[in-house]
Amino acid sequence: MVQGSVLQKNTNLMIRKKRFDQDKIVRFFLYAIALCMIIATIYPLWFVIIASFSNPADVVSGQVWLWPKQINIDGYKELFKQSEIWKSYANTILYTAVGTIVGLAVNLPAGYALSRKDLFGRKWINVFYLIPMFVSGGLIPTYFVVRKFGLYNTFWVMIIPFAVSTYNIIVARTFFKENLPDSLWEAAQIDGCGTIRFFLQFVIPLSKAVIAVIALWTAVGIWNQWFNALIYIENENLIPLQLLLRRILITNQSLLGAATGSMAQELRQLSDMMRYASIVISTLPIMCMYPFLQKYFNQGVMLGAVKE
């Protein structure tokens, strides 16, 4: 019996050791795959940053791949020489801040209302919201609507016509439905709490994850927006940063096409540096938001988008 017990223990230890070795191998491959994915994601961003500070000739020849060579900030100097860039930067920040607040004020209440089972006509309203995701009126009807409401060439044209996002409403609706128990609303009703007060004092504080996610999505969308400004804005004092950078790069390409000889070579190098610098200038501020919202980001996406 004693020998059998010892043999059984040895067998169990061998099995555990074998499983432990197999787990280590699996973890090694998982970490290796994750590391490759991280490098594949981060390296293009890092390359753009170091290329914006490097000599364009070294970038073209492939000598710049990990660290900048022959530090050169002429691209940034040339961009910041443009007097309009600071105004357009301020416009973009203002569009993003106000547009994010308006987007949250519109989409969160809509999502909460659709999550309530006692909402009259809830199924039809859901269908009403879903139709524009698949069928759009197109650019020309939207243009006429914007003109008719007097939003054309105004500050609010970048915010109000595109504030409603069906996808964000669906994410918010699912989050509220899965994470706010009906008993909480029933208890609040017993204490005499109304719908608006319940939403402001209970729903909002308990929904930081989905609020952070929707705010980030909305802010990124508005920050990167340039096409709507191209269509709906003529006032030079209202154009966003992205549209101004696009104009600068197009102008440089036009000058490059007209130049010849050594001047063409210099303009080509300057244009390349300005291209990389414009990418850094236009993306770095919004990327700085991610570390502060990362803890809410994964949680909000998973809780708000997995279940119906």
SVG drawing of the C-alpha trace seen along z (x, -y; Angstrom):
<svg xmlns="http://www.w3.org/2000/svg" viewBox="-46 -84 70 86">
<polyline fill="none" stroke="black" stroke-width="0.4" points="0.0,0.0 2.8,-2.4 4.7,-1.6 1.5,-2.2 0.8,-5.5 4.4,-6.7 4.1,-5.5 0.8,-7.4 2.4,-10.6 5.4,-10.3 3.0,-9.8 1.0,-12.9 4.2,-14.9 5.3,-13.9 2.0,-14.8 2.0,-18.2 5.6,-18.8 4.7,-17.9 1.7,-20.2 3.7,-23.0 6.3,-22.6 3.6,-22.6 2.1,-25.7 5.4,-27.5 5.8,-26.7 2.3,-28.0 2.9,-31.1 6.2,-31.7 4.5,-31.6 1.6,-33.8 4.0,-36.4 6.0,-36.2 2.9,-36.7 1.8,-39.6 5.3,-41.2 5.2,-41.0 1.8,-42.6 2.9,-45.4 6.0,-46.1 3.9,-46.0 1.5,-48.6 4.0,-50.9 6.9,-50.9 5.1,-52.7 4.3,-55.5 7.8,-55.6 9.2,-55.7 7.0,-58.7 8.3,-60.5 12.0,-59.8 11.6,-60.5 10.2,-63.9 13.4,-64.8 15.8,-63.2 17.5,-64.2 15.1,-63.3 18.0,-61.8 18.7,-59.3 15.0,-58.4 14.8,-57.8 18.0,-55.7 16.7,-53.5 19.3,-54.5 16.7,-55.7 14.9,-52.8 15.4,-52.9 16.9,-56.3 16.9,-59.7 20.0,-60.7 21.3,-64.2 18.6,-65.9 16.7,-68.3 13.6,-70.3 13.1,-72.3 9.8,-70.6 8.4,-71.8 9.8,-75.2 8.2,-75.5 4.9,-74.3 4.9,-76.7 5.8,-79.6 2.2,-79.3 0.3,-82.0 -3.0,-80.2 -1.8,-77.0 -2.3,-78.3 -5.8,-79.4 -6.7,-76.1 -5.2,-74.2 -7.4,-76.2 -10.4,-75.5 -9.7,-71.8 -9.4,-71.7 -12.6,-73.7 -14.5,-71.5 -13.3,-68.4 -14.1,-69.6 -17.6,-70.9 -18.4,-68.1 -17.5,-65.5 -19.7,-67.1 -22.6,-67.4 -22.1,-63.8 -22.3,-62.5 -25.3,-64.7 -27.1,-63.3 -26.1,-59.6 -26.1,-58.6 -29.7,-59.6 -30.8,-57.9 -29.0,-54.8 -30.4,-54.8 -34.0,-55.4 -33.7,-52.5 -32.4,-50.2 -35.7,-50.7 -38.2,-48.0 -41.1,-50.4 -40.3,-52.7 -43.3,-52.9 -42.4,-51.7 -38.9,-50.7 -38.5,-48.2 -39.7,-50.6 -37.4,-53.3 -34.5,-50.8 -35.3,-50.1 -35.5,-53.8 -32.0,-54.3 -30.6,-51.3 -31.8,-52.2 -29.3,-55.1 -26.4,-52.7 -27.2,-50.9 -29.0,-53.5 -27.6,-57.0 -29.1,-60.0 -25.8,-60.9 -23.7,-64.0 -26.0,-66.2 -29.2,-65.8 -27.0,-66.4 -25.6,-69.5 -29.1,-70.9 -30.2,-70.1 -27.2,-71.9 -27.9,-74.9 -31.6,-74.9 -31.0,-74.9 -28.5,-77.8 -25.5,-75.8 -23.4,-76.3 -20.1,-78.1 -20.7,-78.3 -18.9,-76.8 -21.8,-74.4 -21.7,-72.8 -18.8,-70.6 -20.8,-69.4 -24.6,-69.4 -25.3,-67.6 -23.0,-64.6 -23.5,-64.5 -25.8,-61.4 -24.0,-58.1 -26.1,-55.0 -23.2,-52.8 -22.5,-54.7 -26.1,-54.6 -26.2,-50.8 -23.0,-50.4 -24.5,-52.7 -27.9,-50.9 -26.3,-47.5 -24.1,-48.7 -27.1,-50.2 -29.2,-47.1 -26.6,-44.6 -25.1,-46.6 -28.0,-48.6 -30.4,-46.2 -34.1,-47.0 -34.1,-46.8 -32.0,-50.0 -34.7,-51.9 -37.5,-50.4 -35.8,-51.4 -35.2,-54.9 -38.9,-55.1 -40.0,-54.1 -37.9,-57.1 -39.7,-59.4 -36.9,-59.7 -37.9,-60.7 -36.3,-59.5 -34.1,-62.6 -32.8,-62.7 -32.2,-58.9 -30.2,-59.3 -28.1,-62.1 -27.5,-60.9 -27.3,-57.2 -26.8,-56.1 -24.0,-58.6 -21.8,-57.9 -22.1,-54.1 -21.3,-54.4 -17.8,-55.8 -16.4,-53.0 -18.9,-53.4 -18.8,-57.2 -15.0,-57.2 -15.1,-54.9 -17.8,-56.9 -16.0,-60.2 -12.8,-58.8 -14.4,-57.6 -16.2,-60.9 -13.1,-63.0 -11.0,-61.0 -13.6,-61.2 -13.9,-65.0 -10.2,-65.5 -9.5,-63.7 -12.3,-65.3 -11.4,-67.4 -13.8,-66.4 -16.9,-68.1 -14.9,-71.3 -13.9,-71.1 -17.6,-70.8 -19.3,-73.1 -16.8,-75.8 -15.6,-78.7 -14.5,-81.0 -10.7,-80.7 -11.1,-81.5 -13.1,-78.3 -11.1,-75.7 -9.6,-72.9 -6.0,-71.8 -6.3,-68.8 -7.8,-70.8 -5.0,-73.4 -2.3,-70.7 -3.9,-69.2 -3.8,-72.5 -0.1,-73.1 0.9,-69.7 -1.0,-70.2 0.6,-73.6 4.0,-72.1 3.3,-69.4 2.2,-72.1 5.4,-74.1 7.5,-70.9 5.9,-70.2 6.9,-73.7 10.5,-73.6 13.5,-72.3 17.1,-71.3 18.5,-71.7 15.5,-73.7 13.2,-70.8 15.5,-68.5 15.4,-70.9 11.6,-71.3 11.1,-67.6 13.1,-67.0 11.3,-69.9 8.0,-68.5 8.9,-65.0 9.9,-66.5 6.7,-68.6 4.6,-65.5 6.0,-63.6 5.9,-66.6 2.2,-67.2 1.4,-63.6 3.1,-64.0 1.4,-67.4 -2.1,-66.2 -2.0,-62.8 0.2,-63.3 -2.3,-65.3 -5.2,-62.9 -2.9,-59.9 -2.0,-61.4 -5.6,-60.8 -5.3,-57.0 -3.1,-56.3 -5.6,-58.2 -8.7,-56.3 -7.1,-52.9 -8.4,-51.4 -11.9,-52.3 -11.5,-51.5 -11.3,-47.7 -14.0,-47.4 -16.4,-49.7 -16.0,-48.0 -16.4,-44.5 -19.4,-45.3 -21.1,-47.5 -20.7,-45.6 -20.7,-41.8 -24.3,-41.2 -27.6,-42.5"/>
</svg>
